[in-house]
Amino acid sequence: MNETISDLKTPKHRGVWAWILVSVLIAVVVLVVIGVIVVHRAMPILKGRVIETLSTRFDSRVEMDGFSVSVLKGLEVSGDGLRIYPEDEVVAAGATDPLIALDHFSFHANLSGLFVKPMRVRTVHVAGMAIHIPPREMRQQAPKGRRHLGKITIVVDEIVFDDSKLIIGTMKPGKEPKDFEMSRIVMRNVGPDAAWRYDATLVNAIPKGDIHATGTFGPWNNESPGDSTVTGRYTFDHVDLNTIKGIGGMLSSVGEFSGQLNKIIVDGTTETPNFSLDTADHPVPLHTKFHAIVDGTSGDTYLQPVEARLGRSEFTCSGAVVNERGKGHMIDLDVNVHAGEIQDFLRLAVKTTPAVMTGRLQMKTKLHIRPGPESVSKKIGLKGGFSLQQIHFSNTEVEDKVDMLSLRAQGDPKDAKPGAADVHSEMVGEFVMDAGRISFSKLNYTLPGADVMLAGEYTLDGERFEFEGKIRTNAKVSQMVASRWKSILLKPVDPFFKKDGAGAVIPVKVSGTRSAPKFGLDLHR
């Protein structure tokens, strides 16, 4: 052992080790030089491939601020400030923003990719992407069918986008560009002429909630991006309706969609177990099933139709939700309540507890909600007609007065006492609701022995109502009093009230508040 160590220390062996060390150093230097050459050559090659691929794919001019390549672990490629511009004719028509702009992108590939075309990249990571789709009027000025002369030299399997947005421009008067914020999107199978599979997550601002969607997008239509095809399924969870001033509740929705960006057909359902309006703040369960057409380029939505259930009331509505520039959304709907219960709608809209009345409701009305920052209850308007059957008033005093009125109107005043048997009554009306109050141009209330015809106004807070009209009764005035002497005294006035085949036509007035209603003759008439 000692001899071996000694032999290594001889000049001859020291020379061998020196040559080995020199060879290693030379090899390292050669590898470094090769690496520098590879990086030096790889950078323009890869940059050229990225620009050529994108230019060919989008028929557009491509610019890039920064580009770097590392070969320590294969090819590590990154870039900054990538911009893809629309066609020159679109720019000449007034488009100023890049069609696509990326803050940063990066991907990894094998070194062998430098010598293979097309080079395959498994995943590209993109941060801060903004897609600006010019208005249709600008895009239509570009010539059709022209193709960029180039090749697809990079093929990507998957693209992961973080913090991206889609902005769709418009030249329509009163319209604003539509801005979609997307927190994360994963796109797969991103071939040049095939639909891309995507998995997207975003947070909707108003109403605030989490959206998750999966489906396909494309192929991308270079000449008219708004005509690009999109399909998918979505979930919309933890939707806080309180972010819309005037309404409340937590909504969830699921559904599917297909079509083009400028005409997306959506079918879905919503569940809101605690839907409420600030006029009453009484939660009522709301379920809807809808078929809608959405113009993704403007945000306008056309409901055709919505089938809904509020509490136990079923109704349908159809119409449009239109975006107005700088103001918000305007809603116009035709509403048809074919199997409703009036207490569901009163509970939703009116503070009075319990609801003023119960009954079976049928109604047709036009609903209008104007745009603006005010509460929904201040902006909502209704105009239509309704009918009520099997009416019962929840206030015992009111119901007793109605029951006694029916008995007197039939000529049976002796039984007209508190606690009398409830009567079956009906009501039809025409109304307009606006600014927190309901105005009735016609309100006909029918009960055994009498027809009550009124017009007036009722505030949604239940604090004031004012109606006037007349009652047609079967009995004469003298037949509606229990006292025999009073009946005799009233007989001379019977002719003054007897009209149009009725026993009596009596002018009446109903006024007061929910806690102190007043019923009486309208002596001025």
C-alpha angles and dihedrals in degrees: 000000000000090000092054092052090047092051090055090058094057118111090247094058094041088059092053092053091047091055090049090051092048090049092052091049090049090049091050091049090048091050091048091049091047089048091050090048092047092049091044091050096036096055098062091037094053094039089052091049092050093049094043093048093049094042090052095043096050101027087233147118113265128204131181131190101197137016131174138175132198125188100188091104104019115290112337107186129183136166140185136206098018113178130185113193128207121247118293092249090055090049090049089052090060108277110143105170126079113258088233127011126184125193093199141351135180139177142170128228139168119266088241087068089078089068099041129075123234095029113215119226119188101201134008118196116210128186128190101009119175122188114198112192109194119227116280091246090061094045092052091063093065116096115253128238099019113138131198111245106237145087138259098246098167124054117196125200098191139010123197115200123194125189098000134157139197118214118189114194127215139191094194113124112254093016130114128207110273113241122197118188115206121187097191136001129177116197123189136187090027097180122159098248104025137081113268118229112226141187111197135184124187141157115236112219103208114049089020114231147122119269124195119182135175128185142087134306128195155304085240111244106221095190094048114011091184088066092059112124122247131182133169154117124260144193122202109194139177091017108178107208089187086082086073107074112243101020134073145188140089115273133195127187139184130184150121135254142191140172134070130321090257094045115030118172111211129190119183151124135242132205122199110169093182108034113164145168122220091234088075109002090212110141115228124180113249127192125179138183113195146183112200141170113216125196099211091191093062106016092239113147127200116199113210092189140331119204109202142180120201109187100314095333120106123204143151133221137184134182142088142303106205127189115228119199113260093351110070130236129340116207124203118175139166107221124199118187104192100164110021142144115222093217091065092058094040091050089052098046109025129064094216112114121232101025114268092243145356127221147122112287135205118177143165117194144153114237121204126180113183121213121256143097096277125108115280089242089060094047101042121103132183132188124178150080137280145183128213128198134186092021119191124177115223092210105085093209092053093046091049091052090051093048092048091046089055093051093047091046089055091051096255103115096152091070092045096108134128110279095034117153114282116257127219110244138177136204136195125184151163118222149170121209120199139142094011099308139090121223118198116204088179128021116165117182118190125194133157108296098006148059116207116201114189143162126193150098139287127190118224092230089063092234098117141022130170124184134161134181140104142289123224111204134188091221126067120246092257091052093057098068124080097212113089092212093049089050091054091048092051097049092088091059095049093093091055092059100035107101141153095001095307123123087233140350109207126185110228140180130206117193145138133076136304090266096044113030117180125206122185152124118296096231093182089066 
